[in-house]
Amino acid sequence: MAGVLVLAEADAEGLRAISFELIAAGLQLADSGCGPVRVLIVAHDPSRHAAELSVPGVEEVLTVASPVEHFEPHILATAVKAVIEAERPQVVLTADSADAMAYAPAVAAELGLGFASGATGLGWKDGAPVVTRSAHGGRLVAQLEFSGKPVVLVMVRSGADAAVAPGGGSLAARQPTLTLDASLAGTEHLGYSQATSAEPELSRSEFVVAIGRGVEDEAGVAELEGIARTVGAAFSVSGGLVDSGLASPARKVGVSGKTVRPKVYLALGISGALQHLTGVRSAGTIIAVNTDPDAPIFKAANYGAVADLFDVARALPRHFSWPSDS
C-alpha cells in the first residue's frame, strides 16, 4: 500500500483530539509524497467514530471491533499488527500517549519496524520519513532516519501539529478481515479514576504564561503561578526551573516536556534555548520579557520587552484577563 496509517484513539467520551492532530500530520506527509492516508480505529463500537474520521484528504477509514468495552493493550496490539501486515503502510502514526505506549513499542519490536517515540516533528526526505525528537535528556534536538526499514512507526506528541476539523468527508468505512476474541486480553479492566484539576490544561490552553531561570526562588514561582491563574492563563516553566527543583516536570514546556500551541505565549525570564523553543514553535504570538537584550528568545518572539519580569507580571491583572469562553 505504502502511504500513512493513522491509529486513532477513543475513550468513553469519544475520539481524542490527538486523533485529528495525527491525521493532520499524515496529510502533510501525503502532500510531501508519502502516499495516501488511511485511518484505523479499534474500539468496542468503532462505527460510531467513522463519520468524524472521514476527513477531506483521508482515503479510507478502517474500523475494527474490539470484543471488550474498554481499552486493552493486547487486543489493540493484535489488531494493529494484523492491519500493518495486510496494508503495508510506509509510516504508522500513533499518539505518544499512555494507551499507545502500552502496545505500540511492542508492535514495532515484534514486526521489526523502524520506531521513534516522543516525536515533535515529521518530515519527508528522499522517499522516507524523518522524525524530530529530543535527545540526551532534552539537551539536544535529534533528527532520526530509518535506513533499511520499509515501515516506520512514530509516536507523535500532542501539540506537534494543528488538528484538522472532524468530519467533512464522505467515506464509507471498511472493515478489515479480522476477528478479535476476548481471550486475547491479558489484563482485566477494573475502572477509571479521573484526575480533576481547576488548572487550565497546558497543551490545550490558548494563553500560556511561562517562566524561566529569571525566577530564582519558590516564592517567585508561587507568585507568578497565582498571577497566571488570575488572568486566565495556563502556567508553565522552562527546564531550568525543573532541574533546580523549583517546579514540577508536569509544567515543563520544551523538547523533553510538553508541546503547546497557544494563541499567546508570554515568556517571562526565559532565555530561549533551542530545547525550549521547540515546544512553543507553533504558538500564534510569542511575547518575551527579559532583562538581557541579547537573549535568544527575542529572535523567536513576535513582541519583546527588555524589562523586569515581575514588573510586567504584576501589572497584568490590572490591565488584562483572558476571556474564559474563548
Secondary structure, DSSP 8 states (H G I E B T S, - for coil): --SEEEE--EETTEE-THHHHHHHHHHHHHHTTS--EEEEEEESSGGGGHHHH--TTEEEEEEEE-SSSS--HHHHHHHHHHHHHHH--SEEEEESSHHHHTTHHHHHHHHT-EEEEEE-EEEEETTEEEEEEEETTTTEEEEE--TT-SSEEEEE-TTSS----S-------B--S----GGG--S----------SS--GGG-SEEEEE-TT--SHHHHHHHHHHHHHTT-EEEE-HHHHHTTSS-GGGBBSTTSB----SEEEEES----HHHHTTTTT-SEEEEEES-TT-THHHH-SEEEES-HHHHHHHHHHH----TT-
